[in-house]
Amino acid sequence: MVIIHTLSFIASRFKLTIYTNQADFLRRQLSDVQIISLNHLKVMRIPIFMNLYNYRKIAKILNTDKSDAVLIGHNSAPIALWLTKTCFQYVYQMHEMLGLDKKTGFGKILQRIDEYLILRGIRASKASFVVSAPIMQYLELHNGQNLYLTPHCVDLKKFTKPSFSDIHKGIIRKKEQGYFIVCYTGWISEERGIQLMLESLYFALLKDHKILFVIAGSDILRTREINSYFRERNLEDNIICLGKIDSEFIPGVISLSDVCLSILEDNPVYQMSPPQKVIEYMASGKPVIANKIQTHTTLITNDYDGFVTENNPVMISDRILFLKANPEIYKQMSENVLKSASKYDTSEVYKELEEVIDKILNN
């Protein structure tokens, strides 16, 4: 949803047309924006040639439309190599350049080729907006130029004054019953600490039964696994697994929670790619409990607006129980979180992005 948020801001400042292979999804998210589908492009069986074919084909389409400039997500950065008009890049993660999986053989060669092409596309652009300092450093080492730090951000009002619907009713009932609510939103995987989170909640519940775990973002299989984990331990009353829900419901889920979790595997990708969810948690004024990794320590100040711990379920559960047992400390930490979040408001973060695009286009 990071891309949706960025596109929404750009659409509010410039006339925007989006070319995409996810047209139906984007039309639901950005109803006032012209969306043009690219699903007609043929797919070739050989990965390298398929990508190059599509990059060139898309560049040809973009070169013939009436736009003044093109903004590309870094995963499609090589399109810039064939563009004849001004191009900007938005670099929001490292997954496509470094890869999450430890590939060997031919897979590793393909990963290196993808990285090479993406870096060439970024270098061919007039300006690149980058979400973290570590990613900027990586790009600078690879001769990237005209880089602008543009951190993840949110519309703070959406999170400080969220709306509620039927999907939130179960959480509201539990809150009225006095449960302390622990929340996780986002993609569910082992790399994002699902097993560690489940164990942490289990250890906390052994000491205090008035804790509820709310999780949003799991697919059908993960939802079944999470519910089974709690059911097998006779803890059905302590889990609400919402599955995949629309982003419009996320602010309400976080707002009803007391504390939020963010766990990331300590690998080169996550060390540089900051999680958007932490900004959303903080925008709601919720202390964040996270594991010790560079992207967390740059966002969270330990013992001030959250806790940064080791990858240890006992330590994480201890922090949950500490906040529940100390309402005054919890209140102060929540106030600190809101102070920290103030610098991540969209209008502030994207101010330079708008100015840079304006300056380059006007020149």
C-alpha positions as CSV (number, residue, x, y, z in Angstrom):
1,M,0.0,0.0,0.0
2,V,3.1,2.3,0.1
3,I,2.8,2.8,-3.7
4,I,-1.0,3.5,-3.4
5,H,-0.3,6.2,-0.9
6,T,2.5,7.8,-3.0
7,L,0.4,7.7,-6.1
8,S,-2.6,9.3,-4.3
9,F,-0.4,12.2,-3.2
10,I,1.0,12.7,-6.7
11,A,-2.5,12.6,-8.1
12,S,-3.5,15.4,-5.8
13,R,-0.7,17.6,-7.1
14,F,-0.3,16.6,-10.8
15,K,-2.5,15.2,-13.6
16,L,-1.8,11.5,-13.3
17,T,-2.3,8.5,-15.7
18,I,-1.3,5.1,-14.4
19,Y,-0.2,2.2,-16.7
20,T,-0.3,-1.1,-14.8
21,N,-1.0,-4.8,-14.9
22,Q,-3.2,-4.4,-11.8
23,A,-5.8,-2.2,-13.3
24,D,-8.9,-3.5,-11.6
25,F,-7.2,-3.3,-8.1
26,L,-6.0,0.3,-8.7
27,R,-9.3,1.5,-10.0
28,R,-10.8,0.5,-6.7
29,Q,-8.1,2.3,-4.8
30,L,-7.7,5.4,-6.9
31,S,-11.2,6.0,-8.4
32,D,-10.4,9.6,-9.7
33,V,-7.2,8.6,-11.6
34,Q,-7.1,7.4,-15.2
35,I,-5.9,3.7,-15.2
36,I,-4.7,2.0,-18.4
37,S,-4.2,-1.8,-18.3
38,L,-1.0,-3.4,-19.6
39,N,-2.4,-7.0,-19.3
40,H,-2.3,-7.3,-23.1
41,L,1.5,-7.6,-23.1
42,K,2.6,-11.1,-24.0
43,V,4.7,-13.1,-21.5
44,M,7.8,-14.9,-22.8
45,R,9.0,-18.1,-21.1
46,I,12.7,-17.0,-20.7
47,P,12.8,-14.6,-17.7
48,I,15.6,-12.2,-19.0
49,F,14.1,-11.8,-22.4
50,M,10.6,-11.5,-21.0
51,N,11.6,-8.6,-18.8
52,L,13.6,-6.8,-21.5
53,Y,10.7,-7.3,-24.0
54,N,8.2,-5.8,-21.6
55,Y,10.4,-2.9,-20.5
56,R,10.9,-1.8,-24.1
57,K,7.3,-2.3,-25.0
58,I,6.1,-0.2,-22.0
59,A,8.7,2.5,-22.8
60,K,7.3,2.7,-26.4
61,I,3.8,3.1,-25.1
62,L,4.9,5.8,-22.6
63,N,6.9,7.6,-25.2
64,T,3.8,8.1,-27.4
65,D,1.4,9.4,-24.7
66,K,1.0,13.1,-23.9
67,S,2.6,13.1,-20.5
68,D,5.5,15.5,-19.6
69,A,7.3,13.0,-17.4
70,V,7.1,9.4,-16.0
71,L,7.4,8.2,-12.5
72,I,8.5,4.5,-12.1
73,G,8.7,2.2,-9.2
74,H,12.2,0.8,-8.9
75,N,11.0,-2.7,-9.7
76,S,10.3,-1.4,-13.2
77,A,13.3,0.9,-13.3
78,P,14.9,-0.4,-16.6
79,I,12.0,1.1,-18.5
80,A,13.9,4.4,-18.2
81,L,16.6,3.0,-20.5
82,W,14.3,3.4,-23.5
83,L,12.3,6.5,-22.5
84,T,12.6,9.7,-24.5
85,K,11.1,11.9,-21.8
86,T,11.9,12.9,-18.3
87,C,11.9,10.1,-15.8
88,F,11.7,9.9,-12.0
89,Q,12.2,6.8,-9.8
90,Y,10.6,5.8,-6.5
91,V,12.8,3.3,-4.6
92,Y,10.9,1.9,-1.7
93,Q,12.6,-1.5,-0.9
94,M,15.5,-3.7,-1.8
95,H,13.7,-7.0,-2.5
96,E,14.1,-6.8,-6.3
97,M,17.7,-5.8,-6.2
98,L,19.1,-8.2,-3.5
99,G,16.4,-10.8,-3.3
100,L,15.0,-12.3,-0.1
101,D,15.9,-15.9,-1.0
102,K,19.5,-17.1,-1.0
103,K,19.7,-18.1,-4.6
104,T,22.4,-20.3,-6.1
105,G,23.5,-21.2,-9.7
106,F,21.3,-19.8,-12.5
107,G,18.9,-18.2,-9.9
108,K,21.7,-16.1,-8.6
109,I,22.8,-15.0,-12.1
110,L,19.2,-13.9,-12.8
111,Q,19.1,-11.9,-9.5
112,R,22.4,-10.2,-10.4
113,I,21.0,-9.3,-13.9
114,D,17.9,-7.9,-12.3
115,E,20.0,-5.8,-9.9
116,Y,22.2,-4.6,-12.8
117,L,19.2,-3.5,-14.9
118,I,17.4,-1.8,-12.1
119,L,20.6,0.2,-11.1
120,R,21.1,1.2,-14.8
121,G,17.4,2.4,-14.9
122,I,17.8,4.5,-11.7
123,R,21.0,6.1,-13.1
124,A,19.2,7.0,-16.3
125,S,16.6,9.0,-14.4
126,K,16.5,12.7,-13.5
127,A,15.8,12.1,-9.8
128,S,15.2,9.2,-7.5
129,F,13.2,9.4,-4.3
130,V,14.5,6.9,-1.8
131,V,12.8,5.7,1.5
132,S,15.8,5.1,3.7
133,A,19.4,6.3,4.3
134,P,20.8,2.8,3.9
135,I,19.2,2.4,0.5
136,M,20.6,5.8,-0.5
137,Q,24.1,4.6,0.6
138,Y,23.7,1.5,-1.4
139,L,22.7,3.5,-4.5
140,E,25.5,6.0,-4.0
141,L,28.0,3.1,-3.9
142,H,26.6,2.0,-7.3
143,N,27.0,5.5,-8.8
144,G,23.4,6.6,-8.2
145,Q,22.9,10.4,-8.5
146,N,20.2,13.0,-7.8
147,L,18.9,10.9,-4.8
148,Y,16.4,12.4,-2.4
149,L,15.6,10.9,1.0
150,T,11.8,10.4,1.0
151,P,10.8,8.3,4.1
152,H,7.6,6.3,4.4
153,C,4.8,8.5,5.5
154,V,1.1,8.6,6.2
155,D,-1.8,11.0,6.4
156,L,-1.7,11.4,10.2
157,K,-5.4,12.4,10.3
158,K,-6.5,8.9,9.0
159,F,-4.8,7.3,11.9
160,T,-5.5,9.7,14.7
161,K,-9.2,10.0,13.7
162,P,-10.0,6.6,12.0
163,S,-13.5,5.4,11.1
164,F,-14.9,2.1,12.3
165,S,-17.2,-0.5,10.6
166,D,-18.5,-4.0,11.2
167,I,-15.1,-5.5,10.8
168,H,-14.0,-3.8,14.0
169,K,-16.9,-4.9,16.2
170,G,-15.2,-8.0,17.6
171,I,-12.2,-6.0,18.7
172,I,-14.4,-3.3,20.3
173,R,-16.2,-6.0,22.3
174,K,-12.9,-7.3,23.6
175,K,-11.8,-3.8,24.5
176,E,-15.0,-3.2,26.5
177,Q,-14.3,-6.5,28.3
178,G,-10.9,-5.1,29.5
179,Y,-8.5,-7.0,27.2
180,F,-5.1,-5.5,26.5
181,I,-4.9,-5.7,22.7
182,V,-1.7,-6.6,20.8
183,C,-1.7,-5.9,17.1
184,Y,0.1,-6.9,13.9
185,T,-0.8,-5.7,10.4
186,G,0.9,-6.6,7.2
187,W,2.3,-9.5,5.2
188,I,2.5,-12.8,7.2
189,S,5.6,-15.0,6.8
190,E,8.4,-16.6,8.7
191,E,10.7,-13.8,7.5
192,R,8.4,-11.4,9.2
193,G,8.4,-13.2,12.5
194,I,5.0,-14.9,12.6
195,Q,6.3,-17.9,14.7
196,L,8.1,-15.6,17.1
197,M,5.0,-13.4,17.6
198,L,2.8,-16.4,18.3
199,E,5.2,-17.8,20.9
200,S,5.5,-14.4,22.5
201,L,1.8,-14.1,22.8
202,Y,1.6,-17.6,24.2
203,F,4.1,-16.8,26.9
204,A,2.4,-13.6,27.8
205,L,-1.0,-15.4,28.1
206,L,0.5,-18.0,30.5
207,K,0.8,-15.1,33.0
208,D,-2.1,-12.9,32.0
209,H,-5.3,-14.2,30.3
210,K,-6.7,-10.7,29.5
211,I,-4.6,-10.2,26.4
212,L,-5.9,-10.3,22.8
213,F,-3.8,-10.8,19.7
214,V,-5.3,-9.1,16.6
215,I,-3.7,-9.9,13.3
216,A,-4.6,-8.5,9.8
217,G,-2.9,-9.6,6.6
218,S,-2.9,-13.4,6.5
219,D,-4.0,-15.4,3.6
220,I,-6.5,-18.3,4.0
221,L,-3.7,-20.9,4.8
222,R,-2.0,-18.6,7.4
223,T,-5.3,-17.7,9.0
224,R,-6.1,-21.4,9.5
225,E,-2.6,-22.0,11.0
226,I,-2.8,-19.0,13.4
227,N,-6.3,-20.0,14.6
228,S,-5.2,-23.6,15.0
229,Y,-2.2,-22.5,17.1
230,F,-4.5,-20.7,19.6
231,R,-7.2,-23.4,19.5
232,E,-4.8,-26.2,20.3
233,R,-3.8,-24.3,23.4
234,N,-7.4,-23.5,24.5
235,L,-6.9,-19.8,23.7
236,E,-9.6,-19.2,21.1
237,D,-10.8,-16.2,23.1
238,N,-7.4,-14.5,22.8
239,I,-7.1,-14.3,19.0
240,I,-8.9,-12.3,16.3
241,C,-7.4,-13.2,12.9
242,L,-9.0,-10.9,10.3
243,G,-7.3,-12.3,7.3
244,K,-6.6,-10.0,4.3
245,I,-8.7,-6.8,4.7
246,D,-8.8,-3.5,2.7
247,S,-6.3,-0.9,3.7
248,E,-9.1,1.5,4.7
249,F,-9.8,-0.7,7.7
250,I,-6.2,-0.8,9.0
251,P,-6.3,2.6,10.9
252,G,-9.3,1.4,12.9
253,V,-7.6,-1.9,13.8
254,I,-4.5,-0.1,15.0
255,S,-6.5,2.5,16.9
256,L,-8.3,-0.1,18.9
257,S,-5.1,-1.8,19.9
258,D,-2.8,-1.0,22.8
259,V,0.6,-2.1,21.5
260,C,1.9,-3.2,18.1
261,L,4.5,-5.6,16.9
262,S,7.0,-5.6,14.1
263,I,9.4,-8.5,13.6
264,L,11.8,-8.8,10.7
265,E,14.4,-11.4,9.8
266,D,17.9,-9.9,10.0
267,N,19.0,-10.1,6.4
268,P,20.5,-7.5,3.9
269,V,17.0,-6.7,2.4
270,Y,15.2,-5.9,5.7
271,Q,18.3,-4.1,7.1
272,M,17.8,-1.5,4.4
273,S,14.0,-1.6,3.7
274,P,12.0,0.1,6.5
275,P,8.6,-1.3,7.3
276,Q,5.7,1.0,6.5
277,K,3.7,-0.6,9.3
278,V,5.8,0.9,12.0
279,I,5.0,4.4,10.8
280,E,1.3,3.5,10.8
281,Y,1.5,2.2,14.3
282,M,3.2,5.3,15.5
283,A,0.8,7.6,13.7
284,S,-1.9,6.0,15.9
285,G,0.1,6.7,19.0
286,K,0.8,3.1,19.8
287,P,4.1,1.9,21.3
288,V,5.9,-0.5,19.1
289,I,7.7,-3.7,20.2
290,A,10.2,-4.7,17.6
291,N,13.3,-6.9,17.2
292,K,16.8,-5.4,17.0
293,I,17.5,-4.7,13.3
294,Q,18.8,-1.5,11.7
295,T,15.4,-0.5,10.1
296,H,13.7,-0.7,13.5
297,T,16.4,1.1,15.5
298,T,16.3,4.1,13.0
299,L,12.5,4.4,13.7
300,I,12.1,3.4,17.3
301,T,13.9,4.9,20.3
302,N,14.1,2.1,22.9
303,D,12.3,2.9,26.2
304,Y,10.9,6.2,24.7
305,D,8.3,5.4,22.0
306,G,8.7,1.6,22.0
307,F,11.0,-1.3,22.8
308,V,13.7,-2.9,20.7
309,T,14.4,-6.4,21.9
310,E,16.3,-9.5,20.9
311,N,14.6,-12.3,18.9
312,N,13.4,-13.9,22.1
313,P,9.7,-14.7,22.8
314,V,10.2,-14.4,26.5
315,M,11.7,-10.9,26.2
316,I,8.9,-9.8,23.8
317,S,6.2,-11.2,26.1
318,D,7.9,-9.4,29.1
319,R,7.6,-6.1,27.3
320,I,3.9,-6.7,26.5
321,L,3.2,-7.6,30.1
322,F,5.2,-4.6,31.4
323,L,3.1,-2.1,29.4
324,K,-0.1,-3.7,30.5
325,A,0.9,-3.6,34.2
326,N,2.2,0.0,34.1
327,P,-0.5,2.3,32.7
328,E,1.3,5.5,33.6
329,I,4.4,4.5,31.7
330,Y,2.2,3.3,28.9
331,K,0.5,6.6,28.7
332,Q,3.7,8.6,28.6
333,M,5.2,6.3,26.0
334,S,2.0,6.7,23.8
335,E,2.5,10.5,24.0
336,N,6.1,10.1,23.0
337,V,5.0,8.0,20.0
338,L,2.8,10.8,18.7
339,K,5.7,13.2,19.0
340,S,7.9,10.9,17.0
341,A,5.2,10.3,14.4
342,S,4.7,14.0,13.7
343,K,7.7,14.1,11.3
344,Y,6.1,11.4,9.1
345,D,3.1,13.3,7.9
346,T,2.6,13.1,4.2
347,S,2.4,16.9,3.7
348,E,5.9,17.3,5.3
349,V,7.7,14.3,3.8
350,Y,6.5,14.7,0.2
351,K,7.1,18.5,0.2
352,E,10.6,18.0,-1.3
353,L,9.3,15.4,-3.8
354,E,6.8,17.9,-5.2
355,E,9.4,20.7,-5.3
356,V,11.9,18.5,-7.1
357,I,9.4,17.3,-9.8
358,D,8.2,20.9,-10.3
359,K,11.7,22.3,-10.6
360,I,12.8,19.7,-13.2
361,L,9.6,20.0,-15.3
362,N,9.7,23.8,-15.3
363,N,13.4,23.8,-16.4
